Amino acid sequence: MPNAVFQIVKKVRLLVFLASLIPLWGLVGCSHYQIGKPANTPFRTVYIEPVINRSYAPQAQALISTQVREYILRDGRVRVVGPHEADAILSITIDNYGRDASAVRGDDTALASKFNMRLSARCTLVDARTGNVYFRDRETDTDIDAFFDFGLGLDEDEPPTLQGLQSEYQSMPILTEKLSRQIGNLVLHTW
């Protein structure tokens, strides 16, 4: 009987020893993990050219220009500077803006109560010193749902209501903010 107890104690000690190794394996396995922002970019400064708007998106050009700058500045790894001081140059072209009715009013099916607004852009990032291209014409797009209290006419021959235009105007900064974050991520993260 004492031999059986000795065997059990021996197995328990082995299990306790192995269990004590588990946290050690976890620490060693995660020793290279880094919380926070990824590695640095190959440039320290960037110039953001004036945004080109080839779409019919109202006010998108100024919004994206401001929001991309703010996103990059908040990140802190790269400074936004003038064209002669920059290590890299970012070009942004807004290509497409559209909206599709995704819900109509119950009392008048010719009026939309919800639209899916979408915006797309192409971006190019070039090394200002060597002319090497980090990425060219990288496409990015986003969309949001916008709600219209008074409806927005679906008939293209009929001009939209003032309330509908105001709702679209108010939704535009949210749409451009999403696109600006995506553009900022293109610049600041691994390509």
Sequence and secondary structure as in RCSB ss.txt:
>XXXX:A:sequence
MPNAVFQIVKKVRLLVFLASLIPLWGLVGCSHYQIGKPANTPFRTVYIEPVINRSYAPQAQALISTQVREYILRD
GRVRVVGPHEADAILSITIDNYGRDASAVRGDDTALASKFNMRLSARCTLVDARTGNVYFRDRETDTDIDAFFDF
GLGLDEDEPPTLQGLQSEYQSMPILTEKLSRQIGNLVLHTW
>XXXX:A:secstr
 HHHHHHHHHHHHHHHHHHHHHHHHHHHHTTT   SS S  S SEEEE   EE S  TTHHHHHHHHHHHHHHHH
 SSEE  TTT SEEEEEEEEEEEEEEEEE SS TTEEEEEEEEEEEEEEEEETTT  EEEEEEEEEEEEEEEEEE
EEE  TTS   HHHHHHHHHHHHHHHHHHHHHHHHHHHS  
